[in-house]
Amino acid sequence: MRGIDLEEKLFLNRFGRRFTTGLIVSMSFLLVYTIIGLLDAWPSGVTYEEGVYGWCESFSSGLILEPVNTLTNLAFVVVGLAILDRTDQQKNSDLNGFTKGGVIPVVYASAVIAIGLGSFAMHGTRTYLGSFLDWGGMLIFILFPVLYRLREYIGWSDEIFVRNHILLSIMILAIEFYRNSDDIIGIGEGLRRFGFFTDFVWAECIGLWMIFELRIYLERTSYGSGERVFILSAAPITLALLTFSSSFPWTLVALCATFVIFSILVNEVTPPSIYRPTQKWFVMGTSSFIIGMLIWPFGKADSEFCVPDSIFQIHGLWHILCAFATWCFYLHFVSERTRGSTESE
């Protein structure tokens, strides 16, 4: 017993409790995935057929139907665990919400891991349940930066931020589950008329995050109010026009209209006093994500660049680029200096 305690202490001294917990949760998910696959117990509603489907890669027999598109999602898990490890090892300070030793970096890392495990389940099984987990992880993640920035603007405490993130995540996931309940678990009729929901929420959150970030940056410039509104709205609208696709064309109009409204409202608010020694991490993260979004369509089965049996899959590259972006955004957040901080990292 003493030997076990000693081994546990040595492991925790090296990696820390946050990393250990994240590793256990991730491994447990993969274990459950394996057991369900071996028992062939995934819900009967599936989205796949034999051969090439959706994201180009040919199906393989066994536990993982799309090996490359599935395994590249582990990049998100690695990033999340690296963040937890760094959080365990860092010296706590009052520089920002990520350096105080509280729950904020844990929530961020958990959201990153959720993206990877959710997308792992989707590409590994090609079931509607896997698709729900995939979108669930993405939505949980993208809510984080929006609410984190809103926290700085409004002055939420860490506890209020975490509570609101959890409640909003539950609400959005409940809507998405109900919308597809007939496919996910074979119960209910779903809510198909709201088929635009996930894409719209995802794009809306990205745009609002960009507006919050730009407003902080523009406060230190000499631009007038009208010029700021133009810049705040032009950036997310341009990204939406380049990347947003939906079977409901009017949603793009609604998306751009809300970006203009948000820009006008945020422009009238005094942004939080945040000093950034460098903008490189935000630029690198944004660039990586935009590149990923631009190549994303070329990773689909109907693309001329699709090579189903290749070990190089464009959709897998999209996963890696997005995982790198989440690491850059973490470094962006952790490098900030908020008003009232007295220490240097």
ABEGO torsion letter per residue (X at the ends): XAAAAAAAAAAAAAAEAAAAAAAAAAAAAAAAAAAAAAAGABBABBABBBEBBGAGBBBBBEABABAAAAAAAAAAAAAAAAAAAAAAABBBBAABAAAAGBAAAAAAAAAAAAAAAAAAAAAAAGBAAAAAAAAAAAAAAAAAAAAAAAAAAAGBBAAAAAAAAAAAAAAAAAAAAAAAAAAAAGBEAEBAAAAAAAAAAAAAAAAAAAAAAAAAAAAABABBAAAAAAAAAAAAAAAAAAABBBABAAAAAAAAAAAAAAAAAAAABBBBBBBBABAAAAAAAAAAAAAAAAAAAAABAABAABBAABABBAAAAAAAAAAAAAAAAAAAAAABBBBGBABBX
